[in-house]
Amino acid sequence: MHGRAFAYWIVLGVVATVVAGAATHNLLLVAVGPVAVAAIALAVSFATADRQAELDFFAGYAATRGFDYVRGRRQVRETRHFTLCVIDIEAGITLFPGLFLCRRRGIFGRLDGHDWLSHRNRHKVELESAALCERYDLWVDDDQDELLLRELFVPSFEVLLAEHPLQACFEYRAGTLVVYVERVISDEGHLDWMREVSAAIAGRFGAEIKEQPRVA
């Protein structure tokens, strides 16, 4: 509101409505026009300030934790809101060709959300934890080693996923782990939770990869 652009909007808008009202002999436009211009200018200013405050928060959050804040812009057909962490774990490419832990399907087989995952050449795996199965569906590529998969999902890992308050999902494919929740997280506490659960999931993958014998 203290910017020069805000003052220009007010002055030019008021002058325009007064001139237009006088030219058309419309006293209502002369009386109400300036008020409407001021209201619109205030609404635009508040919206701009809100967006700037959001950018400042994320930039500050990233800076204090050693990250770079990058605001992505790309054209998409539909808008969906996610918060995600992306971690490179190239060493597991051959061990885990494709793992997808997504939100559980509903009673009638419909996903509680948007199902973008292709099930071609993949199959669903039932894990031992009933609590985990109530939250998630686990899909894996058909060439996944089932024994190795069971070794990855040790009881402590299943408990973490089944009880974590964020109910984070993850995908691991082509050496990249993506941990995500299907909403925007915009407060420091929940962002820290997101970082912690992502690190825990990545750590579990890393620990299992280290236990496997290296092929010369």
Backbone torsions as a table, in degrees:
resi	resn	phi	psi	omega
1	MET	NA	-21.1	179.8
2	HIS	-87.3	-2.9	-177.1
3	GLY	-76.9	159.6	179.4
4	ARG	-66.2	-34.9	-178.8
5	ALA	-62.8	-37.9	179.7
6	PHE	-63.0	-43.6	179.3
7	ALA	-63.8	-41.2	177.7
8	TYR	-60.8	-43.3	179.3
9	TRP	-58.2	-47.0	-177.7
10	ILE	-63.8	-51.9	-175.8
11	VAL	-63.2	-52.4	-177.5
12	LEU	-64.6	-38.5	179.5
13	GLY	-66.0	-44.1	179.3
14	VAL	-63.8	-46.2	179.1
15	VAL	-59.5	-43.2	-178.3
16	ALA	-62.9	-43.6	-179.6
17	THR	-68.9	-37.3	178.9
18	VAL	-66.2	-45.8	179.3
19	VAL	-62.5	-43.7	-179.8
20	ALA	-64.7	-40.7	178.9
21	GLY	-65.9	-39.8	179.2
22	ALA	-67.8	-40.1	-178.3
23	ALA	-66.5	-33.0	-179.1
24	THR	-99.7	4.2	-178.4
25	HIS	55.8	39.7	-179.0
26	ASN	-106.0	97.8	-178.0
27	LEU	-66.7	-30.6	178.8
28	LEU	-64.0	-41.7	178.0
29	LEU	-64.7	-39.2	178.8
30	VAL	-63.8	-38.6	-176.3
31	ALA	-80.0	-43.3	-173.3
32	VAL	-90.3	-28.2	-175.6
33	GLY	-53.4	-51.7	179.9
34	PRO	-59.8	-36.2	178.2
35	VAL	-65.8	-42.0	179.2
36	ALA	-64.5	-41.7	178.5
37	VAL	-61.3	-44.3	179.7
38	ALA	-63.6	-40.7	-179.9
39	ALA	-64.1	-43.2	179.0
40	ILE	-64.1	-44.0	179.9
41	ALA	-61.6	-40.3	178.2
42	LEU	-65.3	-41.9	180.0
43	ALA	-62.2	-44.1	178.9
44	VAL	-63.6	-40.5	-179.0
45	SER	-64.6	-43.8	179.3
46	PHE	-65.2	-40.0	179.0
47	ALA	-63.9	-41.8	178.4
48	THR	-64.6	-41.9	179.0
49	ALA	-64.8	-37.4	179.5
50	ASP	-65.0	-42.6	177.4
51	ARG	-64.8	-39.5	180.0
52	GLN	-67.2	-38.4	178.1
53	ALA	-63.4	-38.6	177.8
54	GLU	-64.1	-44.5	178.6
55	LEU	-62.8	-42.1	179.7
56	ASP	-62.6	-39.1	-179.8
57	PHE	-63.0	-51.2	-177.1
58	PHE	-66.4	-37.1	177.9
59	ALA	-64.9	-42.2	178.3
60	GLY	-67.9	-39.7	178.3
61	TYR	-61.0	-44.7	-179.6
62	ALA	-65.2	-43.5	-175.8
63	ALA	-63.8	-39.1	-177.4
64	THR	-74.4	-11.1	-179.0
65	ARG	-116.5	13.6	174.6
66	GLY	78.4	19.8	178.5
67	PHE	-104.6	163.5	170.5
68	ASP	-102.4	132.2	178.7
69	TYR	-91.0	121.1	179.0
70	VAL	-124.6	122.9	179.3
71	ARG	-93.7	109.9	-176.4
72	GLY	-79.4	142.3	175.5
73	ARG	-134.6	120.7	175.9
74	ARG	-152.9	152.6	-177.5
75	GLN	-85.3	128.5	179.4
76	VAL	-130.3	160.0	-179.7
77	ARG	-77.2	-30.7	178.0
78	GLU	-143.4	153.8	-176.0
79	THR	-102.3	128.1	174.4
80	ARG	-134.7	147.7	-173.8
81	HIS	-106.2	125.7	179.3
82	PHE	-136.2	155.5	162.8
83	THR	-121.8	128.9	-174.2
84	LEU	-144.4	156.9	172.9
85	CYS	-121.5	134.8	-179.7
86	VAL	-116.8	126.7	-176.7
87	ILE	-132.1	129.4	177.3
88	ASP	-83.4	123.8	175.4
89	ILE	-133.9	72.8	-173.2
90	GLU	-65.1	-27.1	-175.7
91	ALA	-64.5	-16.3	-177.5
92	GLY	-99.6	12.0	-175.2
93	ILE	-57.4	-48.7	-176.9
94	THR	-79.6	-27.1	-178.5
95	LEU	-75.9	-38.6	-177.8
96	PHE	-128.1	86.6	-175.8
97	PRO	-65.4	-27.7	178.6
98	GLY	-174.9	113.3	177.7
99	LEU	-125.1	134.8	-176.3
100	PHE	-138.7	104.9	177.9
101	LEU	-100.5	105.4	-174.7
102	CYS	-121.2	170.9	-178.8
103	ARG	-61.4	144.4	-174.0
104	ARG	-66.4	144.7	175.2
105	ARG	-73.0	151.7	-179.9
106	GLY	-77.7	-172.0	-175.2
107	ILE	-60.8	-37.6	-176.1
108	PHE	-97.2	19.1	175.6
109	GLY	84.6	0.2	178.9
110	ARG	-88.2	142.0	-179.3
111	LEU	-74.0	140.1	175.3
112	ASP	-76.7	68.1	-174.0
113	GLY	145.8	-153.2	-178.6
114	HIS	-103.6	126.7	-178.2
115	ASP	-97.2	97.4	179.7
116	TRP	-98.3	-4.1	-174.6
117	LEU	-81.0	127.6	174.2
118	SER	-77.1	135.5	-179.7
119	HIS	-99.9	7.5	179.4
120	ARG	-69.9	131.6	-178.3
121	ASN	59.8	29.6	177.1
122	ARG	-137.1	157.7	177.7
123	HIS	-140.8	155.7	-178.6
124	LYS	-85.9	141.5	-179.1
125	VAL	-120.0	131.1	175.4
126	GLU	-93.1	122.7	179.0
127	LEU	-91.2	168.9	-173.7
128	GLU	-74.4	-28.1	-177.1
129	SER	-77.9	116.9	178.2
130	ALA	-65.9	-37.5	179.2
131	ALA	-64.0	-38.3	178.8
132	LEU	-67.3	-41.4	-179.5
133	CYS	-68.0	-25.1	176.3
134	GLU	-70.7	-25.8	-179.3
135	ARG	-92.4	-40.1	-165.9
136	TYR	-129.5	158.9	161.5
137	ASP	-110.9	137.4	177.6
138	LEU	-112.2	120.2	176.6
139	TRP	-114.7	139.6	180.0
140	VAL	-134.2	155.1	174.1
141	ASP	-63.9	148.3	-175.4
142	ASP	-61.0	-25.0	-179.3
143	ASP	-91.7	14.8	177.3
144	GLN	-71.5	134.0	174.8
145	ASP	-70.4	114.6	-175.3
146	GLU	-65.6	-37.6	179.1
147	LEU	-64.0	-43.5	178.7
148	LEU	-64.6	-36.5	177.8
149	LEU	-62.3	-44.0	179.2
150	ARG	-64.8	-35.3	178.4
151	GLU	-68.5	-30.9	177.7
152	LEU	-67.2	-44.0	-176.6
153	PHE	-89.1	69.6	175.1
154	VAL	-70.3	160.7	-176.8
155	PRO	-53.6	-41.1	-178.8
156	SER	-64.9	-34.6	178.2
157	PHE	-69.6	-40.7	178.2
158	GLU	-64.2	-40.1	178.6
159	VAL	-63.9	-42.5	178.2
160	LEU	-57.3	-49.2	-177.6
161	LEU	-68.5	-36.7	-176.5
162	ALA	-74.6	-25.4	-172.9
163	GLU	-113.2	-9.7	-176.7
164	HIS	-65.4	133.2	-174.3
165	PRO	-64.5	-24.0	-179.1
166	LEU	-77.3	-20.3	-175.4
167	GLN	52.7	52.5	-178.1
168	ALA	-73.3	141.7	174.4
169	CYS	-102.9	168.5	174.9
170	PHE	-151.9	157.2	173.0
171	GLU	-132.3	135.8	174.8
172	TYR	-129.1	119.8	180.0
173	ARG	-159.4	143.9	177.3
174	ALA	55.8	33.7	176.3
175	GLY	80.4	9.8	-178.3
176	THR	-123.2	128.0	176.2
177	LEU	-100.9	126.6	176.3
178	VAL	-120.0	114.0	175.8
179	VAL	-102.3	132.4	-173.1
180	TYR	-149.1	157.9	166.5
181	VAL	-127.6	149.3	-173.3
182	GLU	-89.9	53.7	175.0
183	ARG	-165.6	165.4	177.7
184	VAL	-87.3	125.5	173.9
185	ILE	-100.3	122.7	-173.6
186	SER	-130.8	24.5	174.8
187	ASP	-129.6	153.6	-171.5
188	GLU	-62.4	-42.3	-177.1
189	GLY	-62.1	-46.9	-179.2
190	HIS	-71.7	-31.4	175.2
191	LEU	-65.5	-38.2	176.0
192	ASP	-64.3	-40.8	174.5
193	TRP	-58.3	-41.4	-178.9
194	MET	-63.6	-43.3	177.9
195	ARG	-63.0	-42.2	-176.7
196	GLU	-67.3	-44.8	-179.2
197	VAL	-69.3	-33.3	176.6
198	SER	-65.1	-42.1	178.2
199	ALA	-65.2	-36.9	179.5
200	ALA	-67.2	-41.5	178.4
201	ILE	-65.6	-45.3	178.1
202	ALA	-62.3	-38.6	179.1
203	GLY	-64.4	-36.1	178.2
204	ARG	-66.9	-42.1	175.3
205	PHE	-60.3	-46.4	-178.2
206	GLY	-61.6	-40.5	-179.6
207	ALA	-65.5	-40.9	-179.7
208	GLU	-69.2	-37.2	178.6
209	ILE	-63.2	-41.1	-179.5
210	LYS	-65.4	-28.3	-178.9
211	GLU	-76.8	-15.4	-177.4
212	GLN	-83.9	140.6	178.5
213	PRO	-66.5	139.7	179.0
214	ARG	-81.4	136.8	178.9
215	VAL	-93.0	122.9	-177.5
216	ALA	-71.2	NA	NA
